[in-house]
Amino acid sequence: MEFRSLQKIAVDALEDIKAKDIEVLNTSKLSALFDRVIIATGDSNRHVKSLARNVHDKVRCAGGQVIGIEGEDSGEWVLVDLGDIVVHVMQPVVRSYYNLEELWKVAPKRSKKAVEE
C-alpha cells in the first residue's frame, strides 16, 4: 500500500471515532525503522482500545498490512505497527507523562561556536 494512503487511512480511522489531539510526526530522518509516528488521545480504556482497533480494521479492509498491535489488555497505551507508520493511542495522563512529541522532534542544530564554548 502506498505510504500516503496508509497515513490517510490511519488518521481517518482515528477521526471516525473522535480521537483527540491527533499529531503526525515525520521521523524519516530520525529512524530507519519507520517514517511516521501518529499520536492520538482517547478518553478512557475502552475509547483507546476502540481507536486502535478501528485503525487496525480500516487498514486491513483497505488491503494494508498490520504488523502488530500491543497494549490492548490495559487500554492505557495501545501501539499499532503498520510498518512505515507507528500509531500510538494513549489516555491523556499517559500521553502527557511520556511526551512522545518531544522525543521525536528534530533537535535544533548547534552552531560551531556554541560547541567550542
C-alpha positions in Angstrom: 0.0 0.0 0.0 1.2 3.5 -0.8 2.6 5.4 2.2 0.4 8.5 1.9 -2.7 6.4 1.5 -1.8 4.4 4.6 -1.3 7.6 6.6 -4.7 9.0 5.5 -6.5 5.7 6.3 -5.0 5.7 9.8 -5.8 9.3 10.5 -9.3 9.0 9.1 -9.9 5.9 11.3 -8.9 7.9 14.4 -11.1 10.8 13.4 -14.0 8.5 12.8 -14.2 7.6 16.5 -13.4 11.1 17.8 -9.7 10.8 18.7 -8.3 13.9 20.2 -5.1 15.8 19.5 -4.0 13.8 16.5 -0.4 14.5 15.5 1.6 13.1 12.7 5.3 13.3 13.1 7.8 12.8 10.3 10.6 10.6 11.7 12.2 9.6 8.5 15.4 11.5 9.3 15.5 10.2 12.9 14.9 6.5 12.5 15.4 3.9 9.7 12.6 1.7 11.3 9.6 3.9 10.4 8.8 7.1 8.6 5.9 8.5 10.6 4.6 8.4 14.1 0.9 9.1 14.6 -0.1 10.0 18.2 -3.7 10.4 19.4 -5.6 10.6 22.6 -8.6 8.6 23.8 -10.8 9.5 26.8 -10.9 6.0 28.5 -9.5 2.5 28.3 -12.5 1.5 26.1 -12.0 4.5 23.8 -8.3 3.9 23.4 -8.9 0.3 22.5 -11.7 1.2 20.1 -9.5 3.8 18.3 -6.6 1.3 17.9 -8.9 -1.5 16.7 -10.6 0.9 14.2 -7.1 1.8 12.8 -6.3 -1.9 12.6 -9.6 -2.8 10.9 -9.6 0.1 8.4 -6.1 -0.6 7.3 -6.8 -4.3 6.8 -10.0 -3.6 4.9 -8.1 -1.3 2.6 -5.6 -4.1 1.8 -2.8 -2.8 4.1 -0.7 -4.9 6.4 -0.8 -4.6 10.2 2.4 -5.9 11.6 1.2 -6.0 15.2 -0.9 -4.4 17.9 0.3 -4.0 21.5 -1.3 -2.8 24.8 -4.9 -3.8 24.1 -5.1 -5.6 27.5 -4.7 -2.4 29.6 -6.0 0.2 27.2 -3.9 3.0 28.6 -1.5 3.0 25.6 -2.1 0.9 22.5 0.5 0.8 19.7 -0.5 -0.2 16.2 2.5 -1.1 14.0 1.8 -0.5 10.3 5.4 -0.9 9.1 6.3 2.5 7.8 3.9 4.1 10.3 3.5 3.5 14.0 0.3 4.7 15.7 0.2 5.4 19.4 -3.2 5.8 21.0 -3.0 6.9 24.7 -5.0 8.2 27.5 -4.3 11.9 28.4 -2.2 11.2 31.6 0.0 8.6 29.8 0.5 10.9 26.8 1.5 13.8 29.0 3.9 11.6 31.0 5.7 10.1 28.1 5.6 13.2 25.9 6.4 11.3 22.6 6.0 14.5 20.6 9.0 16.0 22.3 11.0 12.8 22.0 10.5 12.6 18.2 11.1 16.2 17.3 14.2 17.1 15.5 16.9 18.5 17.8 18.0 22.0 16.9 21.4 22.2 15.2 24.1 23.7 17.4 26.4 26.2 15.9 30.1 25.5 15.8 30.7 28.4 18.1 28.3 27.0 20.8 30.1 23.6 20.6 33.5 25.3 21.2 32.4 27.1 24.3 
